[in-house]
Amino acid sequence: MEESKCFFNKNGYLILKDFFLKKEIDIVLNDAKNVFLRQFIEKGYTPRCTLDDLNEEQYNDFLYRLFEQDIECLSNCGKQAQHLISLHTLSLHTKIIELLHQVKLKSPTISTRPVLYFNHSRLAKKKIFHTVNAHQDWRSMQGSLNSVVIWIPLVDINKDLGALEILAGSHLDGLRTDHIENGFGMVKLSEQEKARLTSVEVKTGDILLFSSFLIHQSGDNITDRPRWSCHFRYNDLEDSSFLKRKYAHPYIYKPIDELITKDFPINEELIKIYS
Ligand SMILES: O=C(O)CCC(=O)C(=O)O
């Protein structure tokens, strides 16, 4: 680990091969896919079935159809996928907590809730919702200076599927964000920096850990498959600058008026639940 720690300090990232078992990751992927599958069945795209009854192409076709026909439903499924117990459990895996200690987070804490992505241009209205240009996560997290991100592929991700691109060593250049776009702290790269971006191809079970100051961007997904991944962010409560900044945290979590379903439920439906 000593060697890895030196590598991390210098380059701002670590790729840990086979960190998890494939089956541990598959639990999250299947749970996420099942959120959408329930709506495919509800909408009559397919008779009642399990994920195993559909091949990948059929599943993806339903996903793209849902985007075309009912974007609200797709987006709500996406939201439910962020709340999966398996996703949150993975973010608290003892191996992750040990790793956080190894990269010198003395008292790790969750920065923002885990996120799960399923990126494809056919599943988003704006480019930034499926392919994010160069950015740093620290700007939107603004937590401890040693905060880290753990980026986990839920499927094997190669360059064609849009492997994440990183700029090694860029964490040492400090905060380069010049504006925030859809919550991402965007960074302008020089031509030389663009040429130095490295694609991180990863397999299911591998993880990528990086400093929240490391500049990174989405690769282009040029396949017809969504790129499934999940990302966890951690702060360190012992970081002195974070303490001095009174643990400043820029996120809020509250219900939004327009999203509240009016005139629901009627009492009979509620009574049925308890009968
Ligand atoms: O996964 C991606 O392609 C971009 C997402 C990302 O970099 C982030 O959430 O900070």
The ligand as an SDF file (V2000), in Angstrom:
LIG
                    3D

 10  9  0  0  0  0  0  0  0  0999 V2000
  -19.2250    9.6010  -14.8330 O   0  0  0  0  0  0  0  0  0  0  0  0
  -19.0720   10.5180  -15.6290 C   0  0  0  0  0  0  0  0  0  0  0  0
  -18.9210   10.3480  -16.8320 O   0  0  0  0  0  0  0  0  0  0  0  0
  -19.0510   11.9180  -15.1870 C   0  0  0  0  0  0  0  0  0  0  0  0
  -19.5100   12.0550  -13.7970 C   0  0  0  0  0  0  0  0  0  0  0  0
  -18.5130   12.7040  -12.9920 C   0  0  0  0  0  0  0  0  0  0  0  0
  -17.3960   12.8610  -13.3570 O   0  0  0  0  0  0  0  0  0  0  0  0
  -18.8980   13.1920  -11.6950 C   0  0  0  0  0  0  0  0  0  0  0  0
  -19.9980   12.8610  -11.1960 O   0  0  0  0  0  0  0  0  0  0  0  0
  -18.1290   13.9370  -11.1230 O   0  0  0  0  0  0  0  0  0  0  0  0
  1  2  2  0
  2  3  1  0
  2  4  1  0
  4  5  1  0
  5  6  1  0
  6  7  2  0
  6  8  1  0
  8  9  2  0
  8 10  1  0
M  END
$$$$
